[in-house]
Amino acid sequence: TLQYPIRHSVGAATVYMQPASEGTGVIAGGAMRAVLEVAGVRNVLSKCIGTRNPGNVVRATIAGL
């Protein structure tokens, strides 16, 4: 459901999200998965780079979307 790759940073947390083909599902971990599922994103590949602090990962994911 994403149209183009997204990279966004908050503090030391950087999140990278890219569109995936239909049927892939949400490939994400921890706090990022919860945010993407609530936002209604169905097919995405994602990665946390830098710190894995859940607060900053959530902020970066929301800001990136």
Summary of the structure (lengths in Angstrom):
residues: 65
radius of gyration: 10.5
end to end distance: 11.0
largest distance: 32.6
contacts: 194
relative contact order: 0.33
helix: 32%
strand: 32%
